[in-house]
Amino acid sequence: MLKRFVRSIFPLTLAISTAALAADPARPLPISAHNCYAENRADNPRLTEALALGIDNIEIDLGWDEAEKRLFIGHDASPRPGIAYPRVETSLIPALEAHWKTPRPDGAPTVLTIDCKTGKPEAVRQFKDLLDAHPYWFSSAPKSTDSPLTVRRLTVCFSGSEAAKDAYDALIPSGGTYRAFRDRVIGAGARYEDDVATYIPEPSTPYHRFLAFHWGAVERGGPALAREWTAADADRLRALASLAHRRGFRVRLYSLNGHTGALGGSYRFADDEAARLRWAACAAAGVDWIAGDEYREMVDSLRACIPGAARP
């Protein structure tokens, strides 16, 4: 059903996109591992799974433990009593170091999306210190008008707290080095704009290089209210991705699940088929990353519909 739909609704777009991918097999699958950390446990099997699958964009949430003066991995801004959290120093750093030492078969850098849950200055400074301690791991660019990106094994997209993003920028002096690059999030509560250009009024900057859109920017109401996918929807998605790229941004759409989460929630479609159809549509439209919680299903589905897709 999915393949019949793709052929009937936007065959030309898919043909162009898949032909380009076949000619350039180094392009990784456009997947972002949403909330890539374990809940209430100190280890992180989700991160292990995502890296083993070769997923290109890994999202890690960071909070701040005021008592211990350290960052921790989890959805909370501060730790809750009785809850276990993976530690940055024992979970994330060793995984990134091993990943850095093992080049991807497709040669692409992995994007590390850091969703910072706190704007505490101490937390941001510790985050900066972590990046600066490993200069050969992370892509970098000077804080200057002319700001070419030096691409390394890991590229950091700094998401989450606006205060944290501003604080990191303030820590970098003029002529200094960015090792993280901020996004702007058009979230679930954002107004639906008929003209997608309204979402992207300005071009990218040396620091602002990423955009993240809740699916509600594509289909009004998001996954919970999604109906039959139409040619007009495909055109809107393609226009959004194309404009963002012309203005210098990379684009992540979140979060597109088929069966994970509460039915009627803001990240879940009615069924797996509805989700798979939209994953394919995103790939055809040239979206950089589709965020979701169903890592294995997304990899298998997109690998099946993208010729020459990279394998871990």
Secondary structure, 3 states (H helix, E strand, C coil): CHHHHHHHHCHHHHHHHHHHHHHCCCCCCCEEECCCCCCCCCCCHHHHHHHHCCCCEEEEEEEEECCCCEEEECCCCCCCCCCCCCEHHHHHHHHHHHHHHCCCCCCCCEEEEEEECCCCHHHHHHHHHHHHCCCCCECEEECCCCCCCECCCEEEEEEECHHHHHHHHHHCCCCCEECCEEEEEECCCCCCCCCHHHHCCCCCCCCEEEEEEEHHHCCCCCHHHCCCCCHHHHHHHHHHHHHHHHCCCEEEEECCECCCCCCCCCCECCCHHHHHHHHHHHHHHCCCEEEECCHHHHHHHHHHHCCCCCCC
